[in-house]
Amino acid sequence: MPDPIRVAVLGNSFAARSQLPALRWAGNNEVIGIAGRDLQKARRTAAEYDIPTATTDYRDLMAARPDLVLVSTPVNLHRDMTLAAFDAGAAVLCEKPFALDATEGAAMVAAARGRPAWVDHQLRWSPHVRAIRQMVADGLIGTPWHVRFEMLLPTTRFGTRPWSWWFDADRGGGILGAIGSHMLDLLRWLFGEIETVHCELETFVPQRPDAEGTLRPVTADEYAHLSLGFQSGLRGEVTTSIAIHADHAFFLQVSGSAGTLRLVDGEQLFHAAPGAALEPLDVEPGLPTAAEVGMRDPGLFGRCLPLYLRDVIGAVTRGEADLEDAATFEDGLAIQRVLDAARESAAEG
């Protein structure tokens, strides 16, 4: 067994909820430190996971020369943290959205210079999504004509949720970046390059109180709808929101000249020939349960993450910059350009 790789975690929200239990499940790694905005919270997380160092300054962790850095902070911090990690000689797994805009993204790609550098688009590790990819490649549905992708994640507290960076466009907040980037990456991975985009964005609650009770303007989007054109000729519709009630949080359907594939809630896959009823398809093996991972996040993103991190750790252990199926920084930049174009489209109406 090779020596465990040394991991530094930047961020203490998604990291504490999902990444740290996923790292523990994946094995062959040692988390040497966690950096968070709130020192007391970082210390509590460090105590829970036996992490020796908790700090508010991520540079403290870079000085320890980690092998892998997880960047899981507000988007406006991604570029500087990523560049510091590269300067420390570390591999990087960066959360999405990749950057504030394509200019930042291009700087991050240039800094990688062939190093191990990936974006945390863990839905590529879904067994059901991989099954769809293979079935489409095998011609099961013929020529893909149209794809419809919805991720509607309403919260019971949506109307009263307090202001945070998530509602601040200048810091990279908003549903288009947070969830839309995942959706666009998945569609690009399944069906190829996106050529055109038309986008509508909406903010439903214009002001929210911050932690001190002061009303702050909401400048980030809470609803996004995109119409996409792919180089292949495929047409796509993408909808995501944290405000709209839905029977299914995850719905992906691709229709083609010889049939349809539909994925519901990430783990119910169906197929139909033209004119026939949808029939369920079995996909094995499935994802680990949240209980198996010891994770407080039971959703699809959280349950795909341990599989992805296990392979990332393996690549870093072997000293490899290439990891099959992983989203690279170049992929992150490609999606960032689509996000930039979508925002431009929405602004122009």
Secondary structure, DSSP 8 states (H G I E B T S, - for coil): ----EEEEEE-SSHIIIIIHHHHHHH-SEEEEEEE-SSHHHHHHHHHHTT-S-EES-HHHHHTT--SEEEE-S-GGGHHHHHHHHHHTT-EEEE-SS--SSHHHHHHHHHHHTTS-EEE--GGGG-HHHHHHHHHHHTTTT-SEEEEEEEEE---TTGGG----GGG-GGGT-SHIIIIIHHHHHHHHHHH--EEEEEEEEE-S--EEE-TTS-EEE--S-SEEEEEEEETTS-EEEEEEESSS--S-SEEEEEEETTEEEEEETTTEEEEE-TTS--EEE--SS----HHHHT-S--SHHHHHHHHHHHHHHHHHHHT-S--TT-EEHHHHHHHHHHHHHHHHHHHH-
